[in-house]
Amino acid sequence: MPTITDIASVFLDQRPMLDVRAPVEFAQGAFPTAENRPLLTDEERHQVGIRYKQAGQEAAIALGYELVDENEKARRIAQWQAFAEAHPDGLLYCFRGGLRSRLTQQMLYEQAGIRYPRVAGGYKAMRRFLLETLENRSVDAPLILLGGRTGVGKTPFLFRFERHLDLEGRARHKGSAFGREPEPQPMPIDFENQLAIDLLRLRHRAADEPILVEDEGKMVGARQVPPTLFERMRRSPLVVIERPLDERVEQSLKDYIIDLEAGYRRVLATDAIGASARVRDHILGAIDRVAKRLGGVRHARVRGMAIEALDAWYGQDDVQGLRDLIRVMLVEYYDPMYDYQLAGKRDRIVFSGPPEAVAEELIARGLRPRSAT
């Protein structure tokens, strides 16, 4: 049966992957283009594993056939066949590229006449490759960091350029107390895998061309920026976007409230009442999480402003109270914190200014703007 040994090409070509591991294995970590169509359920895998330790491989295989009746076997093969036919350029893998993936290949060929390639070494080999890639491709990555106070629009600015690394997007978190997204953050392994693939593809195309990345701390929400990548970020030049406070208030209103509610509506299938409740909990919860930093009196004042502002928005479609809340949080909380953090990075700042001026500077430094098409 066909076997794939060139793991780099698998990720560079973004090939569809049929993951035949048990669901519990898939949930602990997988790859962006993978879909889970297991050979064995979690319980079946557990029983077969015990038999394998007690009596060896042949006994374990025999038990697997006993546990899965003909109807269920046919259903699983049909799922693999459907995937293979929908993705003729795909491949399959198990944990080590051994017994489970070979059995899947065999059944696919015998029952459906499909010769589908498996990855030599399976998930373990691909995961090891990505960890090595993350280490090797980060250590000398030609990064340019993008900084700026909250609300300057760093994320939409990032997407103006072809070569960028979107840490917040991959972590599904905006990197602050208010930065949680409607969808949960990926598993740490999935976050690392995706960043490794991004770096692999960026540096394969043009190893020495600059890559734009937002200036982040060690953690993006509950996900850690890989240490080698973070160390490289700490030693990279920094450009800083500056925008007037009124513009930052409007951008923050869009990023942290309007888009947030739209995200909850999407996740909750347009349930407006449920979305509004989630947004309310999100904002009040974030204010409570920074209560110590705000101090007792200011926390109570800001929380009261938030309740009134949310009532006005959902009751009269009036967002002025939200603007006032955001202005207070920017001026009294985020700006002093950002200025303190920036003070330790001033030796790395190579340019600061309004967005268009920063864009011109980055183009002069070799970053290609994204095509309008």
Buried (B, 14 or more C-beta within 10 A) or exposed (E): EEBBEEBEEBBBEEBBBBBBBBBEBBEEBBBBBBBBBBBBBEEBBEBBBEBBEEEEEEEBBEBBEEBBEEEEBEEBBEBBBEBBEEBEEBBBBBBBBBBBBBBBBEBBEEBBEBEBBBBBBBBBBBBEBBBEBBBBBBEEBBBBBBBBBBBBBBBEBBEBBBBBBBBBBBBBBBBBBBBBBBEEBBBBBBBBBBBBBBBBBBBEEBEEBBBBBBBBEEEBBEBBBBEBBBEBBEEBBBBBBBBEBEBBBBBBBBBBBBEBBBBBBEBBEEEEEBBBBBBBEBBBEBBEEBBEEBEEEBBEBBBEBBBBBBEBBBEEEEBEBBBBBBBBBBEEBBBEBBEEEBEEBEEBBEBBBEBEBBBEBBEEBEBEEEEEE
